[in-house]
Amino acid sequence: MTRINVDPSSTANIGGYLGTHTLIMRCLSEVIYKRNHLMLESNASVEDACRKMQSSQVGSVLVIGEGKRLVGIFTGRDVVCRVVAEARDTAETRLRDVMTPDPIVMSPNNTAIEAMRLMWDGGFRHLPIVDDDRILGMLTSGDFNAAEEDLLCDERNLWEHMR
């Protein structure tokens, strides 16, 4: 957990708070703690993945290869753009053929705001959290709290004004 202390004499508005405040920046390990994530082998069918995504109430699958190493990610966007739009047979199509290979990952030691920046800049909503080669979980855009979202919004507004 990283703490940011705001100087009361400062005119800076950080995260929407003025005055003396301590903003707590959660580490990703805290955000994904006790969260379910779905992992499937790359040779699993799209049909199987979609059924498991529905029953697990998740929007993505971590696709693993040999040694449970992350080889890709399969999301609802992949279903629409790479399966349905191309009229592929979900029972015959394998995840390896329609997944996003070698996804960007983050360490559990990064902060939530760092993940939000990366996801915003990259235009994606799912981010695997990996420590060395060990998959720890999946972060989604819905995992952030209001203070973290406010801080990112304030940062974006500041950058816009600086242009």
C-alpha positions in Angstrom: 0.0 0.0 0.0 1.4 3.4 -1.0 0.4 6.5 0.9 0.3 9.9 -0.7 0.3 12.8 1.7 -1.2 16.1 0.5 0.4 19.2 1.8 -2.4 21.5 3.2 -0.5 24.6 1.9 -0.5 23.3 -1.6 -3.1 24.5 -4.1 -2.9 21.1 -5.8 -6.2 19.2 -6.1 -5.2 15.5 -5.9 -8.0 13.0 -6.4 -10.6 15.7 -5.8 -9.4 16.4 -2.3 -8.1 19.7 -1.0 -6.3 20.2 2.3 -4.6 17.6 4.5 -5.6 14.1 3.3 -3.9 10.8 2.9 -4.8 9.0 -0.2 -4.2 5.3 0.0 -3.0 3.7 -3.2 -3.8 0.1 -3.2 -1.3 -2.4 -4.5 -2.7 -4.8 -7.1 -2.2 -7.7 -4.8 -4.8 -6.1 -2.5 -7.2 -5.5 -5.4 -7.2 -9.1 -6.7 -7.0 -10.7 -3.3 -9.6 -13.5 -3.0 -10.9 -12.8 -6.5 -11.9 -15.6 -8.9 -10.2 -15.9 -12.2 -10.8 -18.4 -15.0 -7.9 -20.2 -16.6 -8.2 -22.6 -19.6 -5.7 -24.4 -21.8 -5.1 -23.0 -25.2 -6.7 -26.0 -26.9 -10.0 -25.5 -25.1 -13.0 -24.7 -27.4 -14.5 -21.3 -27.5 -17.9 -22.9 -26.6 -16.4 -24.3 -23.4 -14.7 -21.0 -22.6 -18.0 -19.1 -23.1 -20.0 -21.5 -20.9 -17.4 -21.3 -18.2 -17.2 -17.5 -18.4 -21.0 -17.3 -18.1 -21.2 -19.7 -15.1 -18.2 -18.0 -13.4 -19.7 -14.5 -14.2 -16.4 -13.3 -15.6 -15.7 -11.4 -18.9 -12.4 -13.0 -19.7 -10.2 -16.2 -19.6 -6.5 -16.4 -18.9 -5.2 -18.8 -21.5 -2.4 -21.0 -20.4 0.1 -23.2 -22.1 2.8 -25.6 -20.9 3.7 -25.2 -17.2 0.6 -23.1 -16.6 2.4 -20.2 -18.3 0.2 -17.3 -19.6 0.1 -17.4 -23.4 -3.0 -15.2 -24.0 -6.2 -13.7 -22.9 -9.7 -14.4 -24.3 -12.4 -11.8 -23.7 -15.9 -11.0 -24.7 -14.5 -8.6 -27.3 -12.7 -11.6 -28.9 -15.9 -13.5 -29.0 -17.6 -10.8 -30.9 -14.8 -9.7 -33.2 -13.0 -13.0 -33.9 -15.7 -15.6 -33.5 -19.2 -14.3 -34.2 -18.2 -11.7 -36.8 -16.2 -14.3 -38.7 -19.0 -16.9 -38.3 -16.7 -19.5 -36.7 -18.0 -22.7 -35.1 -17.6 -22.2 -31.4 -17.4 -26.0 -30.7 -14.5 -26.4 -33.3 -12.6 -23.1 -32.7 -9.8 -23.3 -30.2 -8.8 -20.4 -27.9 -5.3 -20.4 -29.3 -6.8 -19.4 -32.7 -8.8 -16.4 -31.4 -7.2 -15.2 -28.2 -5.1 -12.1 -27.8 -1.6 -13.6 -27.6 1.1 -12.4 -25.1 -1.1 -9.8 -23.3 0.4 -7.0 -21.3 0.7 -7.9 -17.7 1.5 -6.1 -14.4 3.1 -7.1 -11.2 1.1 -7.4 -8.0 3.4 -4.7 -6.5 2.2 -2.0 -8.9 -0.5 0.3 -7.7 -4.1 0.5 -8.8 -3.6 3.9 -10.4 -0.6 2.6 -12.5 -2.9 -0.2 -13.7 -5.7 2.3 -14.5 -3.3 4.4 -16.5 -2.1 1.4 -18.5 -5.6 0.1 -19.2 -6.8 3.6 -20.2 -3.9 4.2 -22.5 -4.1 0.7 -24.0 -7.8 0.7 -24.4 -8.4 -2.6 -22.7 -10.5 -3.6 -19.7 -8.8 -6.8 -18.5 -5.2 -7.0 -17.1 -3.5 -10.2 -16.0 -1.5 -9.9 -12.8 1.6 -12.0 -12.9 4.6 -12.4 -10.5 7.5 -13.8 -12.5 5.7 -16.6 -14.5 3.1 -17.3 -11.8 -0.4 -16.1 -12.7 -2.0 -14.4 -9.6 -5.3 -13.2 -11.1 -7.1 -10.8 -13.4 -7.8 -7.2 -12.9 -10.8 -5.6 -14.6 -11.9 -2.0 -15.1 -14.7 -2.6 -12.5 -12.2 -3.3 -9.7 -11.2 0.3 -9.0 -12.8 2.4 -6.3 -14.2 5.9 -6.7 -11.1 7.6 -5.2 -8.8 5.9 -7.7 -11.2 6.7 -10.6 -11.3 10.4 -9.4 -7.5 10.5 -9.3 -7.2 9.3 -12.8 -9.8 11.7 -14.0 -8.0 14.6 -12.3 -4.7 13.5 -13.9 -6.4 13.4 -17.3 -7.9 16.9 -16.9 -4.5 18.3 -15.8 -2.8 16.9 -18.9 -5.5 18.3 -21.1 -5.1 21.7 -19.6 -1.3 21.5 -20.1 -1.6 20.9 -23.8 
